[in-house]
Amino acid sequence: MTDQVWEDIFLNPVGLTFRDARIFGVAATWMWDAPVTRLSWGVEVQAAKWFGRQTNLEANLLGVLRYTPAQQIGPIRSLAFGIGPSLASEIPAEEFARNGTGRRGLVYWMGEVEFGRSESNLRGFARIHHRSNAYGLLGAQTGSNSLVVGMRRAF
């Protein structure tokens, strides 16, 4: 988990500082081809456990839009964005420590870059894991940003 707002991940990546909160999760994603070429859409269900100074469980349900270029761009296989509700088992300790307030239920969004050869079913990814109050829509000024790396297997 970073100490910064999500924009800093792009605007000032060398200035990132991290909190004592790490996440491990599993997800299942179902994707369908969209009518627009190279796009697909789907649903992702996530279950995660936090470690360090934040030890809550987290569940996220999101709609996903994925763009897969006609030809791979170097190691990049696809780009994705997803958004939906997030529910923590308790008010996340590091979100509370960062903001002085917290909520179990927030909005979750992710931005992702997927890596791997087009012929392989095993792919790596890097994503931003963002929980927020949706610019005040959910009240309390709270949330968090984490950098996540992982592996997925296509079936």
N, C-alpha and C positions, 0 to 999 in steps of 0.2 A: 504494500500500500504506500502510495506517495503522500507527501505532505502538501502537494500543490494542487491547483485546479487543473482540470483535464487539458485546457489549452496549453499549459506549460509543457506538457509532454511533447508537443510539437514545436512550440516557440522557444523553449529553453531546456532541452533535454539534458544538457550537461549540468544544469543547476538543480536537478531533482534531488530531493532528500527522501528517505524512506522511514516508515514507522515500523515498529515491531509487530507486524501483522502479516501473516502469509496465508494463502488460500490454496486448498486442494479441492478439486471438484470432478464430477463426471457429468456428462450431458448426452442426451439423445436428440438427434435432429432429423426431421423429415422434410425433404425438399422436393419441389415440383417445378417443372419448366414453366416459365411465364410466357405470355404471348409475344413479348419483346425478345428478340434474339439476344443470346448471351446472358440473359437474366434468369434467375430462378428465385423462388420464394418458398418459405417454409415456416416451420414451428420448431423451437428448441426448448427443451425442458432441462434445467440444471439443478443439481444438488451439490452443495459445497460445505466444507468445514473450514473454519478459520483457526489458526494457530498463533501463538505468541501472546501478546497482551489482549488480543481479541479472540474469543473462543466460541463464538456463536455458530450455529448452523444457518445456512442461507438457501432459499429456493427461489428460482427465477423461471418465468415463463415468457418467452418472447417470440414475436414475429421476426423473421429474418429475410432480408433481401440480399442476394449474392450476384456479383458480376464476375463472369469467367471470360477473359479475353479469348478471341479466336486463336491466337498464338500466345504461348506463354511468354511473359516478360521476364527474362532471366529466370531466377528461381521462383518468382511469384506466380502462383496458380490462379488465385482469385482474391477478390475483395468483398467484404460483407459488412452489413450494418444490421443490428437487431435492437428492438426495444420492447419493453413490457414491464409487468409488475415484479417487484422483488420483496420477499418476506424473510426477515431474520427471526430466529428463535427468541431473541432478546435484543434490546437496544445495543447495537455494536459498540463496544468499549472505545475503540480508537476513533470511530466517527464522533462519539460524544466528546472524547478528549480533544479532537481537532476543532470542533465547532461549539462546544459548550451546550449542546442539545443533541437530540437524536430521535429516531423513529424506527420502529420495526419494519413498517411498510414504506417503501419508496419506489420510485421509478428506476428501472435498470435499463441501460443501453450499453451496447458494445460496438466497437469498430475493430475489424479483423483483417489481417493479411494472412493468406494461406500459402504455404510453400510445398513444393514437391513436384515430382515428374508426373506428367499427365497420364502415363500408363500405370502408375502405382496407386494402389488402394490405401497406402499408408502416407499420411501427410502431416506436416508440422504447421503450427500457426502461432501468431503473436496477436494479442488483442488488448484493448483497453477495457477494463471491467469497471463500469461507472454506476454508482448508486447516487440518486439525487432527489431533491424535493421538487424537481421540474420548475425551476425558476419561481419558487414560492407557491406553486399550485397546491402542494401538500403541507403548507405551513412551515414547520420548523426549518431553519436554515442549516441543513445538515447534508451529509453524503460523504462519498469517498471515491478515490481513483486508484486503481491497481493495474499493474502491468502483469499480463499473464502469458505464459508460453505453454504449449501443449502439443499433443499428438492425437490424431483421429484416424479411424479406420473406416473406410467406406464399405458398405455391405450391399 
